[in-house]
Amino acid sequence: MEDLEEILFEDSENYSYFPDYRNDSPEQDLEESVHLGAAHWVSLMLYCVAFVLGIPGNGVVIWFTGFKWKKTVSTLWFLNLAIADFLFLLFLPFYISYVAMDFHWPFGIWLCKANSFMAQLNMFASVFFLTAISLDRYIHLVHPDLAHRHRTLKNSLLVSLLIWLLASFLGGPALYFRDVLEVNDHFICYNNYHKEDRALALLQYHILTWVKVTVGYLFPLLTMSTCYLCLIFKVRKRHTLISNKHFCTTLAVVMAFFFCWTPFHLFSIWELAIYHTGSFHPVLQAAIPLSSGLAFLNSCLNPLLYVLISKKFQVHFRASIAEILKYTLWEVSCSGTESEQLKNSETKTPHLLETAQ
């Protein structure tokens, strides 16, 4: 265990660490082990909930916004947000298996890299699209003339492409640093920051952590907060803020993102701070899986918020379900009619042959 600690500079995205209990009291060891085990099981349940609810939920949003509804700037933002969540959730079963097997990674190095890359891509793409949605709402409501000239579907497609490229670039280090190590017949997926140069490894660890916190959290938080504060003060006099259901839906999605991801980034900073002490605090060992599970839960919340808040989404959803049911019943009815006609023709054929004879 001590050798493993010397070579791992873990980040909290793939649970690369092994809990290391170093108490003098065996009773305290057992008590902390029970608490940490419970935290891991709770986090595992959060992963399963995110996958079970998120795959069909985001699939429905992709189907509606991508294939059924009219292409607009707003539907394009939410389509890309749902795609980011859906792609991440497709890889979540590997994550679930990793935790359920006591952090054993039997899937090989390339899936280790891809799994962590998708987690990073989802985090950056989601927050960037939420920032774009907030700026879009601000421009659309406060500067309608500017929005009329530049708020086009073509420009939105270009911004979406740039967001995906930037999110891929920021998630790229996972493809380079992520590695698989065998320890006591146990394979782990971890960040290999080149242990031969400890100073360089520590520098890389600090840089990547602060990039996630600043670019993936603080700057977007400042941008979105500014946009919504300006909207509240400037649009309130027009009495359009409360009646604007799209604004309420967007604000709820943004609040859900930061409610789910704030603990993750706070504990990432704490992990960075206590790394220099050479020990891993038991509270942090329990908090990182739980905060990560809460962050992953965000991937299934957006479709639920659309259904609960957006009247437009509710209307379209009910209309689409009614259309699907109507089409299904029509197919069943047609197939039933065809089978009856076939059956009648089969019974009439022998009778006609007898008459002919």
C-alpha positions in Angstrom: 0.0 0.0 0.0 2.8 2.4 0.8 4.5 1.7 -2.5 1.3 2.5 -4.3 0.9 5.8 -2.5 4.4 6.8 -3.7 3.4 6.5 -7.4 -0.2 7.7 -7.5 -1.2 11.3 -7.9 -4.9 10.5 -8.0 -7.7 12.8 -9.2 -11.2 12.0 -8.0 -12.7 11.2 -11.4 -11.9 7.5 -11.5 -11.4 6.5 -7.9 -7.8 5.6 -8.4 -6.9 5.5 -4.8 -6.9 2.6 -2.3 -8.1 3.5 1.2 -5.1 3.5 3.5 -6.1 3.3 7.2 -3.2 4.2 9.5 -4.7 4.5 12.9 -3.0 3.0 16.0 -6.3 1.6 17.2 -7.7 -1.5 15.4 -11.2 -0.5 16.6 -10.9 2.9 14.9 -9.6 1.2 11.8 -12.7 -1.0 11.7 -15.1 1.9 12.3 -13.5 4.1 9.6 -13.6 1.1 7.2 -17.3 0.6 7.8 -18.0 4.3 7.2 -15.9 4.4 4.0 -17.5 1.2 2.7 -21.0 2.7 3.3 -19.9 5.9 1.4 -18.7 3.8 -1.6 -22.0 1.8 -1.7 -24.0 5.0 -1.6 -21.9 6.5 -4.4 -22.5 3.2 -6.3 -26.2 3.6 -5.9 -26.0 7.2 -7.2 -24.1 5.9 -10.3 -26.9 3.3 -11.0 -29.6 5.9 -10.6 -27.8 8.3 -13.0 -27.5 5.5 -15.6 -31.0 4.1 -15.2 -32.7 7.5 -15.4 -30.2 9.3 -17.6 -30.0 7.0 -20.6 -33.7 7.0 -21.5 -34.2 10.6 -20.3 -31.4 12.1 -22.4 -32.3 9.8 -25.3 -35.8 11.3 -25.3 -34.4 14.8 -25.3 -32.1 14.0 -28.2 -34.9 12.5 -30.1 -37.2 15.5 -29.7 -34.7 18.3 -30.1 -32.7 16.6 -32.8 -35.4 14.9 -34.9 -39.0 16.0 -34.0 -38.9 19.7 -33.2 -38.1 22.6 -35.3 -34.4 23.5 -35.4 -33.9 26.7 -33.3 -31.0 28.2 -31.4 -32.5 27.2 -28.1 -33.2 23.5 -29.1 -29.6 23.3 -30.5 -28.1 24.2 -27.1 -30.2 21.7 -25.2 -29.5 19.0 -27.9 -25.8 19.4 -27.4 -26.2 19.4 -23.6 -28.1 16.1 -23.8 -25.6 14.6 -26.2 -22.7 15.4 -23.7 -24.7 13.7 -20.9 -25.7 10.7 -23.0 -22.1 10.0 -24.2 -20.8 10.1 -20.6 -23.6 7.8 -19.4 -22.8 5.2 -22.0 -19.4 4.7 -20.3 -20.9 4.8 -16.8 -21.3 0.9 -16.5 -17.5 0.6 -16.6 -17.3 3.1 -13.7 -19.9 1.1 -11.8 -18.1 -2.2 -12.3 -14.8 -0.6 -11.2 -16.3 0.5 -7.9 -18.3 -2.6 -7.4 -15.2 -4.8 -7.9 -13.3 -2.9 -5.2 -11.5 -0.7 -7.7 -10.4 -3.5 -9.9 -10.1 -2.5 -13.6 -10.1 -5.5 -15.9 -11.0 -3.6 -19.1 -7.6 -2.6 -20.3 -5.6 0.6 -20.7 -7.6 2.1 -23.6 -10.9 1.9 -21.9 -9.3 3.3 -18.8 -8.2 6.3 -20.9 -11.5 6.6 -22.7 -13.6 6.3 -19.6 -11.8 9.2 -17.8 -11.7 11.2 -21.0 -15.5 11.0 -21.4 -15.9 12.1 -17.7 -13.7 15.2 -18.4 -15.4 15.9 -21.7 -18.9 15.8 -20.1 -17.8 18.1 -17.3 -16.3 20.8 -19.6 -18.9 20.5 -22.4 -21.8 20.7 -20.0 -20.6 23.8 -18.2 -19.6 25.5 -21.5 -23.0 24.8 -23.1 -24.7 26.1 -19.9 -22.6 29.2 -20.2 -23.6 29.6 -23.8 -27.2 29.2 -22.9 -27.0 31.9 -20.2 -25.3 34.4 -22.6 -27.8 33.5 -25.2 -30.7 34.2 -22.8 -29.1 37.5 -21.8 -28.6 38.8 -25.3 -32.0 37.6 -26.5 -33.9 39.4 -23.7 -31.8 42.4 -23.0 -30.3 43.2 -26.5 -33.0 42.1 -29.0 -31.5 44.1 -31.8 -28.1 42.4 -31.4 -29.8 39.1 -31.1 -31.7 39.7 -34.3 -28.5 40.3 -36.3 -26.2 37.6 -34.8 -28.4 35.0 -33.0 -28.7 32.6 -36.0 -28.7 28.9 -36.3 -25.4 29.0 -38.3 -23.6 31.0 -35.6 -24.9 28.7 -32.9 -23.6 25.6 -34.8 -20.2 27.3 -35.1 -20.2 28.0 -31.3 -21.2 24.5 -30.6 -18.4 23.1 -32.7 -15.9 25.4 -30.9 -17.2 24.2 -27.5 -16.8 20.5 -28.4 -13.2 21.2 -29.6 -12.3 23.1 -26.5 -13.9 20.5 -24.2 -12.0 17.8 -26.0 -8.7 19.7 -25.7 -9.2 20.2 -22.0 -10.1 16.6 -21.5 -7.2 15.4 -23.6 -4.7 15.0 -20.7 -6.7 12.0 -19.5 -5.8 10.2 -22.7 -2.1 10.9 -22.0 -1.8 10.5 -18.3 -4.3 7.7 -17.6 -2.7 4.4 -17.1 -3.3 0.9 -15.7 -1.1 -0.6 -12.9 -1.2 -4.1 -11.4 -0.8 -4.3 -7.6 -1.2 -7.6 -5.8 -3.3 -9.1 -8.7 -5.4 -6.0 -8.7 -5.5 -3.7 -11.7 -6.2 0.0 -11.1 -6.9 2.9 -13.4 -4.9 5.9 -12.2 -3.1 9.1 -13.3 0.5 8.3 -14.0 2.3 11.7 -13.7 5.7 10.3 -14.4 7.0 9.4 -11.0 10.7 9.6 -12.0 10.4 13.4 -11.6 8.4 14.0 -8.5 8.5 17.8 -8.8 7.3 17.7 -12.4 4.5 15.2 -11.4 3.3 17.5 -8.6 3.3 20.5 -10.9 1.3 18.6 -13.5 -1.1 17.5 -10.8 -1.6 21.1 -9.6 -2.0 22.6 -13.1 -4.7 20.0 -14.2 -6.6 20.4 -10.9 -6.7 24.2 -11.1 -7.6 24.1 -14.8 -10.6 22.0 -13.9 -11.6 24.3 -11.0 -11.1 27.6 -12.8 -12.0 26.9 -16.4 -14.6 24.2 -15.6 -16.2 25.9 -12.7 -15.2 29.4 -11.4 -15.2 31.3 -14.7 -18.5 29.8 -16.0 -20.0 30.4 -12.5 -19.0 34.1 -12.7 -20.3 34.5 -16.2 -23.6 32.8 -15.6 -24.1 34.7 -12.3 -23.5 38.0 -14.0 -25.9 37.2 -16.8 -28.7 36.2 -14.6 -28.2 39.1 -12.2 -28.4 41.5 -15.1 -31.5 39.7 -16.4 -33.2 39.9 -13.0 -32.6 43.7 -12.6 -33.1 44.7 -16.2 -36.0 42.5 -17.3 -38.0 42.6 -14.1 -39.5 46.0 -15.0 -40.9 44.5 -18.2 -42.7 41.8 -16.3 -41.4 39.2 -18.7 -39.1 37.4 -16.4 -41.7 35.5 -14.3 -43.8 34.6 -17.4 -40.8 33.4 -19.3 -40.8 29.6 -18.8 -37.7 29.1 -20.9 -35.8 31.4 -18.5 -37.0 29.4 -15.5 -36.1 26.1 -17.2 -32.6 27.4 -18.1 -32.0 28.8 -14.6 -33.1 25.5 -13.0 -30.7 23.5 -15.2 -27.8 25.9 -14.3 -28.6 25.7 -10.6 -28.8 21.9 -10.8 -25.3 21.8 -12.4 -23.7 23.9 -9.8 -25.5 22.2 -6.9 -24.2 18.8 -8.2 -20.6 19.9 -9.2 -19.7 22.3 -6.4 -18.9 19.6 -3.8 -16.7 17.8 -6.4 -14.5 20.8 -7.0 -14.3 21.8 -3.4 -13.1 18.3 -2.4 -10.7 18.4 -5.4 -9.1 21.5 -3.9 -9.0 19.9 -0.5 -7.4 16.8 -1.9 -4.7 19.0 -3.5 -4.1 20.8 -0.2 -3.7 17.8 2.0 -1.6 15.8 -0.5 1.5 17.6 0.9 0.8 16.2 4.3 1.5 12.7 3.0 -1.8 11.3 4.2 -5.3 10.9 2.9 -7.9 12.1 5.3 -10.6 9.5 6.0 -13.3 12.2 5.6 -12.0 13.0 2.2 -11.8 9.3 1.3 -15.5 9.1 1.9 -16.4 12.5 0.5 -14.7 12.1 -2.9 -16.9 9.1 -4.0 -20.0 10.8 -2.7 -19.3 14.1 -4.4 -18.4 12.3 -7.6 -21.7 10.4 -7.5 -23.6 13.6 -6.9 -21.8 15.2 -9.9 -22.7 12.2 -12.1 -26.3 12.4 -11.0 -26.4 15.8 -12.8 -26.4 13.9 -16.1 -29.9 12.6 -15.5 -31.5 15.7 -13.9 -31.8 17.9 -17.0 -34.5 15.8 -18.7 -36.5 15.7 -15.4 -36.3 19.4 -15.1 -37.5 19.9 -18.6 -40.6 17.8 -17.9 -41.3 19.4 -14.5 -40.8 23.1 -15.5 -41.1 23.6 -19.2 -44.7 23.7 -20.4 -43.6 23.6 -24.0 -41.7 20.4 -23.4 -44.7 18.9 -21.6 -47.0 19.8 -24.5 -44.6 18.4 -27.1 -43.9 15.3 -25.0 -47.6 14.5 -24.6 -48.2 15.1 -28.3 -45.3 12.9 -29.3 -46.4 10.1 -27.0 -49.9 10.4 -28.3 -48.6 10.3 -31.9 -46.5 7.2 -31.1 -49.4 5.4 -29.5 -51.7 6.3 -32.4 -49.2 5.0 -34.9 -48.6 1.8 -32.9 -52.4 1.1 -32.6 -52.8 1.9 -36.3 -50.1 -0.7 -37.1 -51.7 -3.3 -34.8 -55.1 -2.6 -36.3 -53.7 -2.9 -39.9 -51.9 -6.1 -39.1 -55.0 -7.5 -37.5 -57.1 -6.6 -40.6 -54.6 -8.1 -42.9 -54.5 -11.4 -40.9 -58.3 -11.5 -41.0 -58.3 -11.0 -44.7 -55.7 -13.6 -45.2 -57.6 -16.1 -43.1 -60.9 -15.4 -45.0 -59.1 -15.9 -48.3 -57.7 -19.2 -47.1 -61.2 -20.4 -46.0 -62.8 -19.3 -49.3 -60.3 -20.9 -51.6 -61.3 -24.6 -50.9 -65.0 -23.6 -51.3 -64.3 -22.1 -54.7 -62.4 -25.1 -55.8 -65.2 -27.4 -54.8 -67.7 -25.2 -56.7 -65.5 -25.3 -59.8 -65.3 -29.1 -59.7 
